[in-house]
Amino acid sequence: MGNPRYSNGYRRRRERERWRHMRADCYICHRPIDYELKAPHPYSFVVDETIALARGGTLTHDNSGPAHRWCNAIKGTHSLAWARERVAQLIAQGKAPQRTEPTQSGPIRCSDWFGGGE
């Protein structure tokens, strides 16, 4: 038997698009997901299996949820309850990746590189 992650790509893509369309918050940390971020950004969108495939879970909507890539990596094959607690601890300790927000300062001028004025 092959890897269930790849044996039914259609089902995986369908679940990904269903969750993307719903624009739900991360079901691990409960914070908003920026659905425009691309992998490998730690806060990009991934679909997590609540019960990991390695532990007998299935690729169904009832066994999945939207997550940040970082939250999903922390969860691994652990339970959802364990992951929520662990992610909350890491956030409280300041060990979560920094969110990088787009700047509103406008374009960078070459004089900015050398400390020159306008």
CYANA upper distance limits for C-alpha pairs under 8 A (distance plus 0.5 A):
  2 GLY  CA      6 TYR  CA      8.23
  2 GLY  CA      7 SER  CA      6.91
  3 ASN  CA      7 SER  CA      6.56
  4 PRO  CA      8 ASN  CA      7.12
  4 PRO  CA     53 LEU  CA      8.05
  5 ARG  CA      9 GLY  CA      7.60
  5 ARG  CA     12 ARG  CA      7.96
  8 ASN  CA     12 ARG  CA      7.17
  9 GLY  CA     13 ARG  CA      6.57
 10 TYR  CA     14 ARG  CA      6.57
 11 ARG  CA     15 GLU  CA      6.74
 11 ARG  CA     59 LEU  CA      7.63
 11 ARG  CA     60 THR  CA      8.48
 12 ARG  CA     16 ARG  CA      6.68
 12 ARG  CA     59 LEU  CA      7.40
 13 ARG  CA     17 GLU  CA      6.68
 14 ARG  CA     18 ARG  CA      6.65
 15 GLU  CA     19 TRP  CA      6.74
 15 GLU  CA     47 VAL  CA      8.15
 15 GLU  CA     60 THR  CA      7.87
 15 GLU  CA     61 HIS  CA      6.84
 16 ARG  CA     20 ARG  CA      6.56
 16 ARG  CA     46 VAL  CA      7.99
 16 ARG  CA     47 VAL  CA      6.58
 17 GLU  CA     21 HIS  CA      6.46
 18 ARG  CA     22 MET  CA      6.93
 19 TRP  CA     23 ARG  CA      6.97
 19 TRP  CA     24 ALA  CA      7.53
 19 TRP  CA     47 VAL  CA      8.10
 19 TRP  CA     65 GLY  CA      7.73
 19 TRP  CA     66 PRO  CA      6.68
 20 ARG  CA     24 ALA  CA      8.17
 20 ARG  CA     35 TYR  CA      7.52
 20 ARG  CA     66 PRO  CA      8.40
 23 ARG  CA     33 ILE  CA      8.13
 23 ARG  CA     35 TYR  CA      7.88
 24 ALA  CA     32 PRO  CA      7.80
 24 ALA  CA     33 ILE  CA      7.88
 24 ALA  CA     66 PRO  CA      7.31
 25 ASP  CA     30 HIS  CA      6.03
 25 ASP  CA     31 ARG  CA      5.94
 25 ASP  CA     32 PRO  CA      4.94
 25 ASP  CA     33 ILE  CA      6.08
 25 ASP  CA     66 PRO  CA      7.46
 25 ASP  CA     67 ALA  CA      7.96
 26 CYS  CA     30 HIS  CA      5.35
 26 CYS  CA     31 ARG  CA      6.05
 26 CYS  CA     32 PRO  CA      6.65
 26 CYS  CA     33 ILE  CA      6.61
 26 CYS  CA     65 GLY  CA      8.14
 26 CYS  CA     66 PRO  CA      5.84
 26 CYS  CA     67 ALA  CA      4.80
 26 CYS  CA     68 HIS  CA      6.58
 27 TYR  CA     65 GLY  CA      6.60
 27 TYR  CA     66 PRO  CA      6.45
 27 TYR  CA     67 ALA  CA      6.35
 28 ILE  CA     67 ALA  CA      6.89
 28 ILE  CA     71 CYS  CA      7.01
 28 ILE  CA     72 ASN  CA      8.32
 28 ILE  CA     80 LEU  CA      7.46
 28 ILE  CA     83 ALA  CA      7.21
 28 ILE  CA     84 ARG  CA      5.66
 28 ILE  CA     87 VAL  CA      8.13
 29 CYS  CA     71 CYS  CA      7.63
 29 CYS  CA     84 ARG  CA      6.54
 29 CYS  CA     87 VAL  CA      7.09
 29 CYS  CA     88 ALA  CA      7.34
 33 ILE  CA     43 TYR  CA      7.28
 33 ILE  CA     44 SER  CA      7.45
 33 ILE  CA     45 PHE  CA      6.97
 33 ILE  CA     67 ALA  CA      7.94
 33 ILE  CA     68 HIS  CA      7.06
 34 ASP  CA     43 TYR  CA      7.61
 34 ASP  CA     44 SER  CA      6.94
 34 ASP  CA     45 PHE  CA      7.62
 35 TYR  CA     44 SER  CA      7.02
 35 TYR  CA     45 PHE  CA      6.29
 36 GLU  CA     44 SER  CA      8.00
 37 LEU  CA     41 HIS  CA      7.15
 37 LEU  CA     43 TYR  CA      7.73
 37 LEU  CA     44 SER  CA      5.41
 37 LEU  CA     45 PHE  CA      7.77
 38 LYS  CA     44 SER  CA      6.15
 38 LYS  CA     45 PHE  CA      8.23
 39 ALA  CA     44 SER  CA      6.40
 39 ALA  CA     45 PHE  CA      8.43
 39 ALA  CA     69 ARG  CA      8.42
 40 PRO  CA     44 SER  CA      7.63
 40 PRO  CA     69 ARG  CA      8.22
 41 HIS  CA     69 ARG  CA      7.84
 42 PRO  CA     68 HIS  CA      7.11
 42 PRO  CA     69 ARG  CA      5.60
 42 PRO  CA     70 TRP  CA      5.24
 42 PRO  CA     97 PRO  CA      7.47
 43 TYR  CA     68 HIS  CA      5.23
 43 TYR  CA     69 ARG  CA      6.13
 43 TYR  CA     70 TRP  CA      6.72
 43 TYR  CA     99 ARG  CA      8.10
 44 SER  CA     68 HIS  CA      5.93
 44 SER  CA     69 ARG  CA      6.09
 45 PHE  CA     66 PRO  CA      7.26
 45 PHE  CA     67 ALA  CA      6.36
 45 PHE  CA     68 HIS  CA      5.58
 45 PHE  CA     69 ARG  CA      6.57
 46 VAL  CA     66 PRO  CA      6.52
 46 VAL  CA     67 ALA  CA      5.91
 46 VAL  CA     68 HIS  CA      6.53
 46 VAL  CA     69 ARG  CA      6.21
 46 VAL  CA     72 ASN  CA      8.11
 47 VAL  CA     64 SER  CA      6.95
 47 VAL  CA     65 GLY  CA      6.13
 47 VAL  CA     66 PRO  CA      5.32
 47 VAL  CA     67 ALA  CA      6.45
 48 ASP  CA     52 ALA  CA      8.48
 48 ASP  CA     64 SER  CA      5.86
 48 ASP  CA     65 GLY  CA      5.91
 48 ASP  CA     66 PRO  CA      6.75
 48 ASP  CA     67 ALA  CA      6.78
 48 ASP  CA     72 ASN  CA      6.88
 49 GLU  CA     53 LEU  CA      7.46
 49 GLU  CA     57 GLY  CA      7.56
 49 GLU  CA     58 THR  CA      8.04
 49 GLU  CA     59 LEU  CA      7.61
 49 GLU  CA     63 ASN  CA      6.02
 49 GLU  CA     64 SER  CA      4.79
 49 GLU  CA     65 GLY  CA      7.12
 50 THR  CA     57 GLY  CA      8.02
 50 THR  CA     63 ASN  CA      5.67
 50 THR  CA     64 SER  CA      5.76
 50 THR  CA     65 GLY  CA      7.45
 50 THR  CA     79 SER  CA      7.68
 50 THR  CA     80 LEU  CA      6.72
 51 ILE  CA     55 ARG  CA      6.99
 51 ILE  CA     56 GLY  CA      7.56
 51 ILE  CA     57 GLY  CA      5.20
 51 ILE  CA     58 THR  CA      8.06
 51 ILE  CA     63 ASN  CA      6.96
 51 ILE  CA     77 THR  CA      7.96
 51 ILE  CA     79 SER  CA      7.46
 51 ILE  CA     80 LEU  CA      8.46
 52 ALA  CA     56 GLY  CA      7.10
 52 ALA  CA     57 GLY  CA      5.61
 52 ALA  CA     58 THR  CA      8.25
 52 ALA  CA     76 GLY  CA      8.31
 52 ALA  CA     77 THR  CA      5.85
 52 ALA  CA     78 HIS  CA      8.29
 53 LEU  CA     57 GLY  CA      4.87
 53 LEU  CA     58 THR  CA      6.51
 53 LEU  CA     59 LEU  CA      8.14
 54 ALA  CA     77 THR  CA      7.71
 55 ARG  CA     77 THR  CA      7.83
 57 GLY  CA     63 ASN  CA      7.55
 58 THR  CA     63 ASN  CA      6.97
 59 LEU  CA     63 ASN  CA      7.20
 59 LEU  CA     64 SER  CA      7.80
 60 THR  CA     64 SER  CA      6.96
 61 HIS  CA     65 GLY  CA      8.04
 67 ALA  CA     71 CYS  CA      6.90
 67 ALA  CA     72 ASN  CA      6.58
 68 HIS  CA     72 ASN  CA      6.63
 69 ARG  CA     73 ALA  CA      6.67
 70 TRP  CA     74 ILE  CA      6.84
 70 TRP  CA     97 PRO  CA      8.49
 71 CYS  CA     75 LYS  CA      6.75
 71 CYS  CA     83 ALA  CA      8.15
 71 CYS  CA     87 VAL  CA      7.10
 72 ASN  CA     76 GLY  CA      6.70
 74 ILE  CA     83 ALA  CA      7.12
 74 ILE  CA     86 ARG  CA      8.20
 74 ILE  CA     87 VAL  CA      7.57
 75 LYS  CA     79 SER  CA      7.66
 75 LYS  CA     80 LEU  CA      7.57
 75 LYS  CA     82 TRP  CA      8.05
 75 LYS  CA     83 ALA  CA      5.24
 78 HIS  CA     82 TRP  CA      6.92
 78 HIS  CA     83 ALA  CA      7.08
 79 SER  CA     83 ALA  CA      6.76
 80 LEU  CA     84 ARG  CA      6.62
 81 ALA  CA     85 GLU  CA      6.85
 82 TRP  CA     86 ARG  CA      6.63
 83 ALA  CA     87 VAL  CA      6.41
 84 ARG  CA     88 ALA  CA      6.61
 85 GLU  CA     89 GLN  CA      6.75
 86 ARG  CA     90 LEU  CA      6.77
 87 VAL  CA     91 ILE  CA      6.62
 88 ALA  CA     92 ALA  CA      6.60
 89 GLN  CA     93 GLN  CA      6.66
 90 LEU  CA     94 GLY  CA      6.73
 90 LEU  CA     95 LYS  CA      5.55
 90 LEU  CA     96 ALA  CA      6.41
 91 ILE  CA     95 LYS  CA      6.25
 91 ILE  CA     96 ALA  CA      5.65
108 ILE  CA    112 ASP  CA      7.16
109 ARG  CA    113 TRP  CA      7.88
110 CYS  CA    114 PHE  CA      7.82
111 SER  CA    115 GLY  CA      6.75
111 SER  CA    116 GLY  CA      5.36
111 SER  CA    117 GLY  CA      7.14
111 SER  CA    118 GLU  CA      7.94
112 ASP  CA    116 GLY  CA      6.49
112 ASP  CA    117 GLY  CA      7.99
